[in-house]
Amino acid sequence: MHGLSDPSMYHEGIDTMRKDTNILFVDLVNKMFEKGFTTPEKIAENIDYFTSGLVSLSAFDFAASTKILVQYGLYAKTIKNLGTARHSELLLDACSLKTMGCYGLTELGHGSNVRGMEITAEFDKESQSFILNSPSQTAIKFWIGSLAKTATNACIFAQLWISEDGKNVNKGVHAFAFPIRDRSTHITLPGLEVGDCGHKKGLNGVDNGWIKFNNFRVPREALLNKFGDVKEDGTYSTTIKSDGKRFANSIASLSGGRVTITRMSSELALMALTISIRYAGVRRQFGPAGNESLLLDYPLHQYRLITRFAEHLTNFIGSNRLVNLWSENLPKLLEPGNVKTELCHALSSNAKAFIAWSSQRTIQDCRQA
């Protein structure tokens, strides 16, 4: 029998949670295909419409909802936003779940500071491939959802290096999409080290992992080349001359993730508060024998819970307005001079932090109450 201090108990529990999460996620999407509710082609046409419809799944299973957002809102969406016609098969494979993807942006040493990331992708003209390397420990891609056990493919952001006039020139951060595991055996491909971030304080149904590159080669076509491309002769071409603007366009779709987290955070807080307030309406504590007072009768208890409920109801209404603003702006997301894209970025960056922090404190208060 396992004791509480036995680490294997936690590993078994995590593995079961992950398996259940993946089964729920895959079964749900496949059932939608079977019933004719949608198709991989329809999802590829409007990924945000599909993911928005499944955000409500978080009220039932937050881990499965997160898996869906990683697969479609991050991995597939990046291929759609930054790729071209040559990536259409890759996109359809993701939308049909023939391949499971992850989104490799953050590194041990660089999370929010994406432009400062260290991983390199150097173009080799002879082999028509990019060579990816993690030059240091801090360049390891870290905390990547679905990477540890599930993903067969990855979208990886890296510094693109090419040779110009005999000199190595950095063209900035670009995205690449390619397999990381053999689809028939699920074994990690040579040149990659993949690990598991292990037990977390929550969301253990999602297998967060890390990945390190050691002279790992991907074909030239793996570069998602909507805004910048490397031709066969090694020359770099781009439709956007400004490095800053090109970078901003490359990560513009990340605002969608922040918008979703903003909405989910307020929703989770309201779920916790609903449980706490209902419990306080039936739980009695102190007072005359047989007529003890309800927890909800105590002014301090009311102050702790009711005011928080009002706060997060307001946050939920505001986050829904932000979701609508984001959805309306999607068709014009990458248009030059689109002010709403910048507005969504600013609002979601602030609201995500504020509401997530507030939700965390609220849920802890609900536990204590």
C-alpha positions in Angstrom: 0.0 0.0 0.0 1.3 3.5 -0.9 1.9 5.9 1.9 1.3 9.6 1.5 5.0 10.2 1.3 5.5 7.7 -1.6 6.2 9.6 -4.8 5.0 6.8 -7.0 1.5 7.4 -5.7 1.5 10.9 -7.2 3.0 9.7 -10.5 0.3 7.0 -10.8 -2.4 9.6 -10.0 -1.0 12.1 -12.5 -0.7 9.4 -15.3 -4.4 8.5 -14.7 -5.5 12.1 -14.8 -3.6 12.7 -18.0 -5.0 9.6 -19.7 -8.5 10.5 -18.7 -8.0 14.1 -20.0 -6.7 12.9 -23.3 -9.5 10.4 -23.7 -12.2 13.0 -23.0 -10.6 15.5 -25.3 -10.1 13.1 -28.3 -13.5 11.4 -27.8 -15.3 14.7 -27.6 -13.8 16.0 -30.9 -14.2 12.7 -32.7 -17.8 12.5 -31.6 -18.4 16.0 -33.1 -16.9 14.7 -36.4 -19.1 11.6 -36.3 -22.3 13.5 -35.6 -21.5 16.0 -38.4 -21.3 19.0 -36.1 -18.1 20.0 -37.7 -15.2 18.8 -39.9 -11.4 19.4 -39.8 -11.8 21.7 -42.8 -14.4 23.8 -41.0 -12.3 24.0 -38.0 -9.3 25.1 -40.1 -11.4 27.8 -41.7 -12.4 29.3 -38.4 -10.4 27.9 -35.4 -11.5 30.7 -33.0 -15.1 29.9 -33.6 -14.5 26.3 -32.7 -12.4 27.0 -29.6 -14.8 29.7 -28.3 -17.6 27.1 -28.4 -15.6 24.7 -26.2 -14.4 27.2 -23.6 -17.5 26.3 -21.6 -16.0 22.8 -21.2 -13.8 24.4 -18.5 -16.7 24.3 -16.1 -16.7 20.5 -16.4 -13.1 19.7 -17.0 -10.5 22.5 -17.0 -7.6 20.2 -18.1 -9.5 18.9 -21.1 -10.4 22.5 -22.0 -6.8 23.5 -21.7 -5.8 20.6 -24.0 -8.2 21.8 -26.6 -6.9 25.4 -26.4 -3.3 24.1 -26.7 -4.1 21.9 -29.7 -6.3 24.3 -31.6 -5.9 27.8 -30.1 -2.1 27.7 -30.0 -0.6 24.9 -32.2 -3.1 24.9 -35.1 -3.8 28.6 -34.9 -0.1 29.4 -35.2 0.2 27.3 -38.3 -2.9 29.0 -39.8 -1.8 32.6 -38.8 1.9 32.3 -39.7 1.9 29.6 -42.3 1.1 29.5 -46.0 -0.4 27.1 -48.5 2.5 24.7 -48.1 1.4 24.1 -44.5 -2.2 23.3 -45.3 -1.7 19.5 -44.8 0.0 20.2 -41.5 -3.0 22.3 -40.4 -5.6 19.7 -41.4 -3.7 17.0 -39.6 -3.8 19.1 -36.5 -7.5 19.9 -36.9 -8.4 16.3 -37.4 -6.2 15.2 -34.5 -4.0 13.0 -36.7 -1.2 14.8 -35.0 -1.2 16.3 -31.5 0.7 19.5 -31.1 2.3 21.8 -28.6 3.4 25.4 -28.6 7.0 26.0 -27.7 7.4 29.7 -26.9 8.7 30.2 -23.4 12.2 29.2 -22.2 13.7 28.7 -18.8 15.4 32.1 -19.1 12.9 33.9 -21.3 9.2 33.8 -20.6 7.5 37.2 -21.3 10.6 38.5 -23.0 10.1 36.5 -26.2 12.4 38.7 -28.3 15.3 37.7 -26.0 14.9 34.0 -26.4 18.1 32.0 -27.0 17.3 29.0 -29.1 18.7 29.2 -32.6 17.6 28.0 -36.0 20.5 28.3 -38.5 19.8 27.7 -42.2 22.1 25.2 -43.9 21.9 25.7 -47.6 23.6 22.4 -48.5 21.0 20.3 -46.8 18.1 22.8 -47.3 17.4 22.5 -43.6 17.4 24.5 -40.4 19.6 23.3 -37.5 18.0 24.0 -34.1 20.1 24.3 -31.0 19.6 25.2 -27.4 22.9 26.9 -26.6 22.5 26.9 -22.8 20.4 25.5 -20.0 18.3 28.7 -20.0 17.4 28.1 -23.7 15.5 24.9 -22.9 11.8 25.3 -23.8 9.9 25.0 -20.6 6.4 24.5 -19.2 5.1 23.6 -22.6 1.6 22.1 -22.4 1.1 18.6 -23.9 4.8 18.2 -24.6 5.8 15.8 -21.9 3.8 12.8 -23.1 1.2 13.7 -25.7 2.5 15.8 -28.5 3.8 14.4 -31.8 4.4 17.8 -33.3 5.5 21.2 -32.1 5.4 24.9 -33.1 8.8 26.2 -31.9 9.8 29.9 -31.9 13.5 30.4 -32.4 16.1 33.1 -33.5 16.5 32.6 -37.3 20.1 32.9 -38.5 21.3 33.0 -42.1 24.5 33.8 -43.9 24.7 37.1 -45.7 27.9 38.2 -47.4 29.9 35.7 -45.5 28.5 36.8 -42.1 26.0 35.1 -39.8 23.0 37.5 -39.5 20.1 37.2 -37.0 16.7 37.8 -38.6 14.9 37.7 -35.3 12.3 35.3 -33.8 10.4 33.1 -36.2 8.1 30.1 -35.9 8.7 26.6 -37.1 6.3 23.6 -37.2 7.6 20.0 -37.3 7.4 16.5 -35.8 9.1 15.8 -32.5 8.1 12.1 -32.1 7.8 9.2 -34.4 4.1 8.8 -35.1 4.3 5.0 -35.3 6.3 4.5 -32.1 5.8 7.8 -30.2 9.6 7.8 -29.5 11.3 11.2 -29.3 13.3 11.9 -32.5 17.1 12.0 -32.4 18.6 15.4 -31.5 15.9 16.1 -28.9 15.8 15.8 -25.1 12.2 15.9 -23.7 11.3 15.8 -20.0 8.3 16.1 -17.7 7.8 19.1 -15.4 6.1 16.6 -13.0 3.6 17.2 -10.3 2.1 20.7 -10.1 -0.1 22.6 -7.7 -3.0 22.2 -10.1 -4.0 21.2 -13.6 -2.2 17.9 -13.4 -4.3 16.5 -16.2 -2.1 18.5 -18.6 1.4 17.2 -19.2 3.7 20.2 -19.1 7.2 19.4 -20.3 10.5 20.7 -21.4 12.5 20.2 -24.6 16.2 20.8 -25.5 17.6 20.8 -29.1 21.0 19.5 -30.1 21.7 20.0 -33.8 18.2 19.0 -34.6 17.4 19.4 -38.3 14.1 20.4 -39.8 13.4 20.9 -43.5 13.3 24.5 -44.9 9.6 24.2 -45.4 9.1 23.9 -41.6 9.5 27.7 -41.4 6.1 29.3 -41.1 6.7 31.8 -43.8 3.8 34.2 -44.0 5.8 37.2 -42.9 9.4 36.0 -43.6 10.9 33.3 -45.7 14.3 31.8 -46.5 14.7 30.8 -50.2 16.6 27.8 -51.5 19.6 30.0 -52.2 19.7 31.1 -48.5 18.4 34.6 -49.0 15.8 36.1 -46.7 12.6 37.8 -47.9 9.8 39.5 -46.0 6.7 41.5 -46.7 7.2 43.6 -43.6 10.5 45.5 -43.5 10.2 46.6 -39.8 11.6 43.9 -37.5 9.4 45.2 -34.7 6.2 45.1 -36.7 7.1 41.6 -38.1 7.6 40.3 -34.6 4.4 41.9 -33.3 2.4 40.2 -36.2 4.1 36.9 -35.4 2.8 36.9 -31.8 -0.5 38.9 -32.4 -2.6 35.8 -32.0 -1.3 35.3 -28.4 -3.8 37.9 -27.3 -6.5 35.3 -27.9 -5.0 33.1 -25.2 -4.9 36.0 -22.8 -8.5 36.9 -23.6 -9.5 33.3 -23.0 -7.6 33.1 -19.7 -9.2 36.3 -18.5 -12.7 34.8 -19.1 -11.8 31.5 -17.6 -10.3 33.1 -14.5 -13.4 35.0 -13.6 -15.5 31.9 -14.4 -13.4 29.7 -12.0 -13.7 32.3 -9.3 -17.5 32.4 -9.7 -17.6 28.6 -9.5 -15.7 28.5 -6.3 -17.8 31.3 -4.8 -21.0 29.5 -5.8 -19.9 26.4 -3.9 -18.8 28.4 -0.8 -21.9 30.6 -0.6 -24.2 27.6 -1.0 -22.2 25.7 1.7 -22.4 28.8 4.0 -26.2 28.8 3.5 -26.5 25.3 5.1 -23.5 25.0 7.5 -24.2 26.0 11.1 -21.6 27.1 13.6 -22.0 28.4 17.2 -25.1 29.6 19.0 -27.8 27.9 21.2 -27.9 24.1 21.1 -30.2 23.0 18.3 -30.3 26.5 16.9 -26.8 27.4 15.8 -26.2 30.2 13.4 -25.6 29.7 9.7 -22.2 30.7 8.5 -23.9 33.1 6.0 -25.5 35.0 8.9 -22.1 36.2 10.1 -21.3 39.7 8.7 -17.6 38.8 8.2 -18.6 35.7 6.2 -20.9 37.9 4.0 -18.1 40.4 3.6 -15.6 37.7 2.5 -17.9 36.0 0.0 -20.6 38.4 -1.3 -18.3 41.3 -2.1 -16.0 38.9 -4.0 -19.0 37.5 -5.9 -19.9 41.0 -7.0 -16.3 41.7 -8.0 -16.1 38.6 -10.2 -19.5 38.9 -11.7 -18.3 42.3 -12.9 -15.1 40.7 -14.1 -17.0 38.1 -16.0 -19.2 40.6 -17.7 -16.1 42.7 -18.6 -14.2 39.6 -19.9 -17.2 38.6 -22.1 -17.0 42.1 -23.6 -13.3 41.5 -24.2 -14.1 38.2 -25.9 -16.6 39.9 -28.2 -14.1 42.6 -29.1 -11.5 40.0 -29.9 -13.9 37.9 -32.0 -15.0 41.0 -34.0 -11.4 41.9 -34.6 -10.2 38.5 -35.8 -10.9 39.0 -39.5 -8.7 42.2 -39.4 -6.2 40.9 -36.9 -3.1 41.3 -39.1 -4.2 44.3 -41.2 -1.6 47.2 -41.0 -2.7 50.1 -38.8 -5.5 48.1 -37.1 -5.9 49.9 -33.8 -8.2 47.3 -32.3 -5.4 44.7 -32.4 -3.3 46.9 -30.2 -6.3 47.6 -28.0 -7.0 43.9 -27.6 -3.3 43.4 -26.7 -3.3 46.1 -24.1 -6.6 45.2 -22.5 -5.9 41.5 -22.4 -2.4 41.9 -21.0 -3.7 44.0 -18.1 -7.0 42.1 -17.5 -5.4 38.7 -17.6 -3.0 39.6 -14.8 -5.4 41.5 -12.7 -8.3 39.0 -12.9 -6.1 35.9 -12.6 -4.4 37.2 -9.5 -7.8 38.3 -8.0 -9.3 34.9 -8.8 -6.4 33.1 -7.1 -6.9 35.1 -3.9 -10.6 34.6 -4.1 -10.4 30.8 -4.5 -8.0 30.6 -1.5 -10.5 32.7 0.5 -13.3 30.3 -0.4 -11.2 27.4 0.8 -10.6 29.1 4.2 -14.2 30.2 4.5 
